[in-house]
Structure formats: C-alpha cells, structure tokens
Amino acid sequence: MKRSSVLLAGLFAAAISGIASAQTGAVTYDTQRDVNQQQRIENGLKSGTLTTREASSLEKQEAKVDRMEANSLQNGRVSPQEQARIQNAQNRVSQDISRDTHNGKVGNPDSVSSQRMQADVQRNINQETRIRNGVENGSLTNRETAQLERGQAHVDRTEARAGRNGHINGREEGAVNRAENRASGQIYHDKHNGRHRG
C-alpha cells in the first residue's frame, strides 16, 4: 500500500512538472515570436521595404497580440484554445509583415521619422527579449509576464498612434519613450522582486 502511494505521489509530481514545463514552453514560444516579429519590422524599416506608416500599422497589430497574451496569462495559465488563438493572430501579423515588405512601397530609412521608429522598434526587441529571458530562467511568473505584455501592448499602441500619419514628431517620440521607460522599469522590478515560477 505504501509503495503504491509513493508511486502515485511521484506520478502526480511528474504530471504537475510536465504541465508547468508545457506552460513555460508556450509562453517562451510566444515571447520569442514577439521578438522575431519586431526584428522583421525593424529590418524592413532599415532596408526601406517598410514605410513609417506601414510599421505603425504593424505595431497596432502587435499591440493586439500582446493584449491577447496578457489576457490569456492573467489567470496564470494558457489554455490550448488561447494558445491557438495567439498563434493564429501571430500568423496574421507575420503574413502582413511579409505583404508590406514586398508591396513595392519604399520608405526612407534615413528620414527622421524612420530613425525614430527604428529606435522604438529596437527597444521593443530588447524589452521582449528581457521578458522572454525572465520566462526562461523562472524569474518571471506567468501573471507577471501577463502584466509585462500588457505594458508592451501600451508601448505598441503609442508607437502606432505616433506613426499613423507617416511622420513622428518630437512630442510623439517623447510619449513613446515615456511608455517604454515605464515598461522597462516594470520588467526590471518584476525580474528582481524575488518571485519565481513555481
């Protein structure tokens, strides 16, 4: 009897560990994909295959994906249905990045607006990478990751508003920087607050 209780306890612990590992894998996959999509947007801006207006539209879509990730993680778990919806949304953004970079419109990577958008997108890459690293090393819980993705959605929306007319002025750039600074501070706080994924 004692032996079967120990065996059951071991199986239960393995199952819980497997579920936690699958959750971490799904969240890591989503955050890595966020990094990849942002990198593609930056590459398009730098090469001139994306205009500032197109990058703005793509950032608006990225904000929706970030909100989906945040909403799915707010209870600490991502269901298979939520994961499928996130992947479908990311696939749509990926297709739109590809479409926009091959539509023949040419941006000026040396323009002030493009330079500002490039800097903003590079910061998105850095911040999404910090989130992904926190998920991988366990210094971010799923709920913290949800909060951070909500912050990234706010940054993306601010970028989208700034560039929607194809130009980003100094005031708009200041608003983006303030949003990014708040998000960066929250990432630092959450990674160093002593909470760890269980």
Backbone as CSV, one residue per row, in Angstrom:
resi,resn,N_x,N_y,N_z,CA_x,CA_y,CA_z,C_x,C_y,C_z
1,MET,0.815,-1.183,0.000,0.000,0.000,0.000,0.868,1.259,0.000
2,LYS,1.906,1.239,0.883,2.780,2.390,0.986,3.505,2.627,-0.341
3,ARG,3.923,1.547,-0.975,4.650,1.642,-2.236,3.780,2.263,-3.322
4,SER,2.502,1.884,-3.411,1.627,2.458,-4.432,1.328,3.924,-4.137
5,SER,1.282,4.333,-2.865,1.082,5.750,-2.518,2.269,6.582,-2.970
6,VAL,3.464,6.055,-2.756,4.674,6.759,-3.186,4.694,6.861,-4.705
7,LEU,4.316,5.774,-5.380,4.282,5.767,-6.838,3.274,6.791,-7.354
8,LEU,2.087,6.835,-6.757,1.061,7.812,-7.165,1.546,9.240,-6.928
9,ALA,2.175,9.474,-5.791,2.696,10.814,-5.492,3.749,11.206,-6.520
10,GLY,4.605,10.271,-6.892,5.632,10.535,-7.905,5.026,10.836,-9.259
11,LEU,4.004,10.082,-9.644,3.327,10.323,-10.924,2.634,11.686,-10.929
12,PHE,2.013,12.036,-9.798,1.336,13.330,-9.693,2.348,14.473,-9.832
13,ALA,3.482,14.351,-9.143,4.528,15.379,-9.214,5.064,15.498,-10.638
14,ALA,5.255,14.378,-11.311,5.736,14.400,-12.697,4.722,15.056,-13.619
15,ALA,3.434,14.774,-13.390,2.389,15.372,-14.222,2.351,16.884,-14.031
16,ILE,2.422,17.343,-12.782,2.427,18.781,-12.488,3.653,19.429,-13.121
17,SER,4.796,18.786,-13.013,6.026,19.308,-13.600,5.900,19.389,-15.116
18,GLY,5.293,18.379,-15.712,5.090,18.373,-17.168,4.173,19.497,-17.616
19,ILE,3.108,19.740,-16.844,2.181,20.825,-17.171,2.901,22.162,-17.057
20,ALA,3.658,22.363,-15.975,4.394,23.617,-15.787,5.401,23.818,-16.911
21,SER,6.077,22.739,-17.312,7.050,22.830,-18.393,6.367,23.187,-19.713
22,ALA,5.204,22.602,-19.975,4.458,22.922,-21.201,4.014,24.377,-21.200
23,GLN,3.573,24.866,-20.024,3.171,26.271,-19.908,4.361,27.179,-20.202
24,THR,5.507,26.882,-19.598,6.699,27.692,-19.826,7.079,27.662,-21.294
25,GLY,6.988,26.489,-21.916,7.316,26.365,-23.335,6.409,27.211,-24.212
26,ALA,5.110,27.220,-23.920,4.162,28.011,-24.711,4.435,29.496,-24.551
27,VAL,4.675,29.931,-23.325,4.929,31.353,-23.075,6.262,31.766,-23.701
28,THR,7.283,30.925,-23.578,8.579,31.213,-24.202,8.432,31.315,-25.713
29,TYR,7.677,30.387,-26.303,7.452,30.408,-27.750,6.787,31.711,-28.172
30,ASP,5.756,32.131,-27.430,5.040,33.357,-27.784,5.944,34.580,-27.662
31,THR,6.711,34.661,-26.578,7.565,35.837,-26.399,8.713,35.845,-27.405
32,GLN,9.232,34.671,-27.767,10.270,34.616,-28.805,9.692,35.059,-30.145
33,ARG,8.475,34.670,-30.396,7.845,35.084,-31.654,7.638,36.596,-31.670
34,ASP,7.316,37.202,-30.521,7.208,38.659,-30.427,8.540,39.301,-30.824
35,VAL,9.640,38.750,-30.304,10.973,39.262,-30.634,11.204,39.163,-32.139
36,ASN,10.903,38.008,-32.716,11.140,37.791,-34.147,10.338,38.753,-35.015
37,GLN,9.069,38.964,-34.666,8.217,39.852,-35.475,8.746,41.287,-35.403
38,GLN,9.134,41.716,-34.190,9.675,43.067,-34.047,10.970,43.216,-34.847
39,GLN,11.792,42.173,-34.846,13.043,42.211,-35.613,12.752,42.352,-37.103
40,ARG,11.751,41.670,-37.591,11.384,41.777,-39.013,10.894,43.184,-39.352
41,ILE,10.149,43.788,-38.433,9.689,45.161,-38.658,10.893,46.097,-38.710
42,GLU,11.797,45.953,-37.759,12.988,46.818,-37.764,13.803,46.621,-39.035
43,ASN,13.993,45.369,-39.458,14.746,45.107,-40.681,14.091,45.783,-41.888
44,GLY,12.757,45.748,-41.943,12.041,46.397,-43.045,12.228,47.898,-43.030
45,LEU,12.203,48.495,-41.843,12.445,49.941,-41.741,13.864,50.280,-42.177
46,LYS,14.837,49.499,-41.730,16.240,49.781,-42.050,16.539,49.614,-43.536
47,SER,15.873,48.655,-44.171,16.126,48.416,-45.594,15.283,49.311,-46.496
48,GLY,14.284,49.971,-45.916,13.397,50.812,-46.718,12.239,50.052,-47.340
49,THR,12.111,48.754,-47.033,10.983,47.995,-47.575,9.714,48.215,-46.764
50,LEU,9.844,48.873,-45.599,8.671,49.282,-44.816,8.714,50.792,-44.631
51,THR,7.585,51.427,-44.814,7.465,52.845,-44.514,7.125,53.007,-43.034
52,THR,7.266,54.228,-42.543,6.898,54.512,-41.150,5.425,54.210,-40.927
53,ARG,4.571,54.565,-41.878,3.134,54.312,-41.751,2.845,52.812,-41.702
54,GLU,3.519,52.033,-42.551,3.316,50.575,-42.527,3.779,49.982,-41.202
55,ALA,4.935,50.443,-40.704,5.428,49.946,-39.420,4.451,50.302,-38.299
56,SER,3.863,51.483,-38.390,2.866,51.911,-37.403,1.672,50.965,-37.399
57,SER,1.198,50.610,-38.576,0.060,49.694,-38.690,0.416,48.321,-38.118
58,LEU,1.635,47.863,-38.379,2.072,46.569,-37.851,2.198,46.614,-36.328
59,GLU,2.640,47.746,-35.785,2.726,47.884,-34.325,1.334,47.836,-33.691
60,LYS,0.349,48.360,-34.393,-1.031,48.286,-33.896,-1.460,46.820,-33.786
61,GLN,-1.093,46.013,-34.782,-1.412,44.589,-34.737,-0.628,43.886,-33.635
62,GLU,0.636,44.282,-33.457,1.450,43.694,-32.385,0.824,43.986,-31.021
63,ALA,0.244,45.175,-30.876,-0.416,45.524,-29.613,-1.562,44.558,-29.327
64,LYS,-2.304,44.196,-30.367,-3.417,43.248,-30.178,-2.898,41.879,-29.738
65,VAL,-1.802,41.433,-30.335,-1.223,40.141,-29.951,-0.746,40.193,-28.502
66,ASP,-0.070,41.279,-28.130,0.400,41.415,-26.751,-0.764,41.394,-25.767
67,ARG,-1.875,42.054,-26.119,-3.051,42.042,-25.231,-3.630,40.634,-25.125
68,MET,-3.661,39.907,-26.246,-4.139,38.518,-26.199,-3.272,37.687,-25.267
69,GLU,-1.949,37.859,-25.368,-1.032,37.116,-24.493,-1.282,37.488,-23.033
70,ALA,-1.440,38.791,-22.771,-1.682,39.250,-21.398,-2.984,38.681,-20.857
71,ASN,-4.043,38.733,-21.649,-5.339,38.231,-21.189,-5.306,36.731,-20.939
72,SER,-4.606,35.989,-21.794,-4.566,34.536,-21.623,-3.763,34.142,-20.388
73,LEU,-2.807,34.962,-19.985,-1.946,34.625,-18.849,-2.427,35.196,-17.523
74,GLN,-3.471,36.014,-17.530,-3.836,36.685,-16.277,-4.277,35.719,-15.186
75,ASN,-4.737,34.524,-15.569,-5.068,33.529,-14.538,-3.875,32.597,-14.265
76,GLY,-2.738,32.881,-14.895,-1.524,32.109,-14.649,-1.306,30.945,-15.592
77,ARG,-2.287,30.655,-16.457,-2.179,29.516,-17.381,-2.668,29.911,-18.766
78,VAL,-2.140,29.268,-19.782,-2.595,29.457,-21.155,-3.269,28.164,-21.584
79,SER,-4.551,28.247,-21.921,-5.259,27.044,-22.375,-4.840,26.735,-23.813
80,PRO,-5.022,25.502,-24.259,-4.701,25.169,-25.653,-5.491,26.037,-26.650
81,GLN,-6.733,26.376,-26.312,-7.537,27.224,-27.198,-6.954,28.633,-27.271
82,GLU,-6.534,29.166,-26.116,-5.917,30.501,-26.099,-4.608,30.490,-26.885
83,GLN,-3.821,29.429,-26.707,-2.559,29.320,-27.432,-2.806,29.287,-28.937
84,ALA,-3.818,28.568,-29.363,-4.139,28.506,-30.796,-4.557,29.882,-31.320
85,ARG,-5.353,30.623,-30.540,-5.769,31.971,-30.977,-4.564,32.906,-31.078
86,ILE,-3.660,32.815,-30.117,-2.459,33.653,-30.151,-1.627,33.316,-31.387
87,GLN,-1.440,32.032,-31.647,-0.646,31.635,-32.811,-1.296,32.093,-34.110
88,ASN,-2.618,32.008,-34.196,-3.314,32.487,-35.397,-3.116,33.986,-35.579
89,ALA,-3.208,34.735,-34.483,-3.005,36.188,-34.559,-1.566,36.499,-34.979
90,GLN,-0.606,35.762,-34.417,0.790,35.986,-34.790,1.025,35.620,-36.261
91,ASN,0.354,34.578,-36.737,0.476,34.209,-38.147,-0.044,35.323,-39.053
92,ARG,-1.153,35.958,-38.656,-1.703,37.064,-39.459,-0.728,38.241,-39.504
93,VAL,-0.141,38.560,-38.353,0.843,39.649,-38.332,2.034,39.286,-39.218
94,SER,2.501,38.048,-39.118,3.625,37.600,-39.932,3.322,37.755,-41.423
95,GLN,2.125,37.360,-41.829,1.729,37.495,-43.236,1.676,38.960,-43.653
96,ASP,1.191,39.817,-42.750,1.113,41.242,-43.073,2.499,41.876,-43.154
97,ILE,3.419,41.434,-42.315,4.797,41.933,-42.417,5.358,41.558,-43.783
98,SER,5.163,40.306,-44.169,5.653,39.838,-45.468,5.009,40.618,-46.608
99,ARG,3.696,40.809,-46.537,2.981,41.547,-47.589,3.509,42.977,-47.694
100,ASP,3.642,43.646,-46.536,4.074,45.043,-46.556,5.516,45.204,-47.015
101,THR,6.375,44.253,-46.699,7.776,44.380,-47.124,7.963,44.048,-48.602
102,HIS,6.942,43.471,-49.233,7.058,43.105,-50.651,6.035,43.817,-51.536
103,ASN,5.422,44.891,-51.044,4.365,45.552,-51.819,4.879,46.655,-52.740
104,GLY,6.172,46.862,-52.783,6.750,47.859,-53.684,6.814,49.270,-53.116
105,LYS,6.188,49.512,-51.966,6.306,50.831,-51.337,7.695,50.957,-50.739
106,VAL,8.250,52.146,-50.866,9.621,52.350,-50.403,9.637,53.430,-49.326
107,GLY,10.245,53.101,-48.204,10.437,54.065,-47.125,11.847,54.633,-47.193
108,ASN,12.041,55.742,-46.514,13.365,56.348,-46.445,13.963,56.044,-45.066
109,PRO,14.865,55.057,-44.998,15.398,54.663,-43.696,16.206,55.764,-43.008
110,ASP,16.602,56.791,-43.763,17.395,57.878,-43.193,16.545,59.060,-42.739
111,SER,15.222,58.997,-42.974,14.364,60.102,-42.540,14.293,60.128,-41.014
112,VAL,14.005,61.289,-40.462,13.907,61.428,-39.003,12.822,60.506,-38.460
113,SER,11.672,60.444,-39.137,10.571,59.599,-38.653,10.952,58.131,-38.659
114,SER,11.593,57.680,-39.731,12.005,56.279,-39.795,13.053,55.986,-38.728
115,GLN,13.989,56.896,-38.525,15.016,56.704,-37.498,14.382,56.592,-36.112
116,ARG,13.371,57.422,-35.862,12.688,57.359,-34.566,11.953,56.033,-34.408
117,MET,11.258,55.610,-35.469,10.535,54.337,-35.405,11.511,53.181,-35.262
118,GLN,12.642,53.234,-35.960,13.647,52.173,-35.833,14.135,52.057,-34.385
119,ALA,14.395,53.207,-33.753,14.861,53.191,-32.361,13.788,52.609,-31.441
120,ASP,12.526,52.970,-31.705,11.427,52.457,-30.880,11.276,50.951,-31.037
121,VAL,11.351,50.472,-32.260,11.196,49.038,-32.512,12.380,48.271,-31.930
122,GLN,13.581,48.852,-31.992,14.739,48.198,-31.380,14.531,48.048,-29.877
123,ARG,13.929,49.057,-29.264,13.639,48.945,-27.831,12.604,47.869,-27.571
124,ASN,11.622,47.731,-28.466,10.648,46.640,-28.337,11.362,45.294,-28.349
125,ILE,12.303,45.144,-29.268,13.063,43.895,-29.365,13.779,43.628,-28.039
126,ASN,14.441,44.647,-27.517,15.184,44.485,-26.266,14.258,44.106,-25.115
127,GLN,13.110,44.786,-25.022,12.216,44.539,-23.889,11.538,43.175,-23.998
128,GLU,11.126,42.794,-25.207,10.539,41.459,-25.384,11.582,40.372,-25.096
129,THR,12.841,40.643,-25.435,13.918,39.683,-25.139,14.102,39.547,-23.630
130,ARG,14.039,40.658,-22.910,14.160,40.611,-21.444,13.000,39.816,-20.834
131,ILE,11.812,39.989,-21.382,10.657,39.224,-20.889,10.873,37.740,-21.162
132,ARG,11.257,37.414,-22.396,11.498,36.003,-22.750,12.543,35.390,-21.832
133,ASN,13.626,36.120,-21.577,14.681,35.597,-20.699,14.154,35.356,-19.286
134,GLY,13.295,36.256,-18.801,12.708,36.083,-17.471,11.799,34.870,-17.389
135,VAL,11.078,34.607,-18.486,10.226,33.413,-18.539,11.115,32.169,-18.511
136,GLU,12.165,32.171,-19.328,13.033,31.000,-19.438,13.768,30.690,-18.135
137,ASN,14.253,31.725,-17.434,15.032,31.451,-16.230,14.176,31.399,-14.971
138,GLY,12.862,31.591,-15.114,11.950,31.448,-13.985,11.831,32.679,-13.102
139,SER,12.499,33.787,-13.467,12.419,34.991,-12.630,11.118,35.761,-12.860
140,LEU,10.322,35.366,-13.849,9.001,35.960,-14.073,7.940,34.877,-13.953
141,THR,6.920,35.158,-13.181,5.770,34.256,-13.131,4.894,34.530,-14.353
142,ASN,3.954,33.650,-14.629,3.050,33.872,-15.758,2.213,35.131,-15.556
143,ARG,1.783,35.382,-14.319,0.988,36.594,-14.059,1.827,37.853,-14.274
144,GLU,3.082,37.808,-13.872,3.960,38.956,-14.130,4.173,39.140,-15.626
145,THR,4.341,38.032,-16.335,4.503,38.102,-17.785,3.266,38.722,-18.417
146,ALA,2.084,38.374,-17.910,0.841,38.971,-18.416,0.867,40.480,-18.238
147,GLN,1.269,40.928,-17.065,1.331,42.369,-16.794,2.341,43.045,-17.726
148,LEU,3.476,42.409,-17.946,4.504,42.991,-18.802,4.060,43.032,-20.259
149,GLU,3.358,42.000,-20.716,2.844,42.023,-22.094,1.776,43.107,-22.260
150,ARG,1.013,43.359,-21.198,0.048,44.462,-21.236,0.795,45.791,-21.400
151,GLY,1.922,45.922,-20.707,2.756,47.116,-20.853,3.320,47.244,-22.258
152,GLN,3.731,46.122,-22.843,4.243,46.153,-24.218,3.130,46.531,-25.207
153,ALA,1.914,46.082,-24.924,0.777,46.460,-25.778,0.579,47.974,-25.745
154,HIS,0.732,48.570,-24.559,0.601,50.023,-24.434,1.687,50.732,-25.250
155,VAL,2.923,50.227,-25.167,4.023,50.808,-25.946,3.707,50.708,-27.436
156,ASP,3.282,49.531,-27.895,2.978,49.329,-29.316,1.868,50.259,-29.792
157,ARG,0.829,50.428,-28.962,-0.271,51.342,-29.338,0.224,52.778,-29.435
158,THR,1.100,53.163,-28.522,1.651,54.520,-28.545,2.474,54.728,-29.816
159,GLU,3.260,53.735,-30.203,4.031,53.805,-31.451,3.102,53.873,-32.658
160,ALA,2.049,53.075,-32.623,1.101,53.054,-33.748,0.442,54.421,-33.921
161,ARG,0.046,55.032,-32.815,-0.570,56.371,-32.899,0.429,57.397,-33.416
162,ALA,1.665,57.295,-32.944,2.683,58.277,-33.329,2.962,58.244,-34.833
163,GLY,2.996,57.064,-35.412,3.392,56.948,-36.822,2.266,56.763,-37.811
164,ARG,1.025,56.842,-37.367,-0.091,56.522,-38.269,-0.192,57.462,-39.462
165,ASN,0.313,58.713,-39.343,0.275,59.621,-40.485,1.580,59.576,-41.284
166,GLY,2.483,58.678,-40.905,3.747,58.524,-41.628,4.871,59.391,-41.102
167,HIS,4.582,60.206,-40.092,5.595,61.093,-39.516,5.534,61.007,-37.994
168,ILE,6.697,61.038,-37.365,6.769,61.020,-35.903,7.512,62.276,-35.475
169,ASN,6.811,63.165,-34.760,7.464,64.394,-34.308,8.084,64.184,-32.921
170,GLY,8.780,65.190,-32.442,9.478,65.084,-31.165,8.551,64.835,-29.991
171,ARG,7.372,65.469,-29.995,6.409,65.271,-28.902,5.929,63.821,-28.875
172,GLU,5.621,63.292,-30.065,5.170,61.894,-30.154,6.282,60.940,-29.719
173,GLU,7.505,61.243,-30.119,8.637,60.406,-29.719,8.812,60.429,-28.198
174,GLY,8.586,61.594,-27.593,8.667,61.697,-26.137,7.631,60.811,-25.455
175,ALA,6.400,60.778,-25.996,5.347,59.930,-25.431,5.735,58.455,-25.533
176,VAL,6.316,58.067,-26.667,6.755,56.676,-26.844,7.851,56.352,-25.836
177,ASN,8.821,57.252,-25.687,9.922,56.999,-24.741,9.422,56.870,-23.313
178,ARG,8.451,57.699,-22.924,7.913,57.586,-21.565,7.226,56.236,-21.357
179,ALA,6.463,55.790,-22.359,5.803,54.481,-22.265,6.836,53.362,-22.179
180,GLU,7.886,53.474,-22.985,8.933,52.449,-22.967,9.686,52.446,-21.642
181,ASN,9.936,53.629,-21.090,10.634,53.703,-19.808,9.817,53.061,-18.686
182,ARG,8.500,53.312,-18.685,7.638,52.688,-17.672,7.670,51.167,-17.825
183,ALA,7.554,50.690,-19.069,7.570,49.238,-19.310,8.908,48.639,-18.895
184,SER,10.003,49.321,-19.202,11.331,48.827,-18.849,11.502,48.741,-17.334
185,GLY,11.044,49.769,-16.622,11.129,49.759,-15.162,10.335,48.621,-14.556
186,GLN,9.156,48.336,-15.139,8.326,47.237,-14.628,8.988,45.882,-14.884
187,ILE,9.624,45.739,-16.055,10.339,44.492,-16.346,11.437,44.285,-15.298
188,TYR,12.209,45.326,-15.049,13.291,45.213,-14.063,12.731,44.829,-12.690
189,HIS,11.694,45.536,-12.275,11.091,45.260,-10.960,10.637,43.812,-10.854
190,ASP,9.885,43.355,-11.853,9.318,42.006,-11.785,10.391,40.914,-11.842
191,LYS,11.465,41.159,-12.573,12.526,40.154,-12.650,13.350,40.080,-11.368
192,HIS,13.292,41.140,-10.541,14.146,41.196,-9.354,13.362,41.265,-8.048
193,ASN,12.083,40.920,-8.077,11.270,41.037,-6.862,11.277,39.780,-5.988
194,GLY,12.052,38.800,-6.374,12.166,37.585,-5.564,11.111,36.529,-5.832
195,ARG,10.110,36.859,-6.658,9.113,35.835,-7.018,9.670,34.997,-8.153
196,HIS,9.350,33.720,-8.094,9.824,32.802,-9.130,8.689,31.888,-9.521
197,ARG,8.765,31.431,-10.750,7.762,30.468,-11.216,7.924,29.212,-10.397
198,GLY,6.794,28.702,-9.901,6.837,27.527,-9.041,6.898,26.249,-9.766
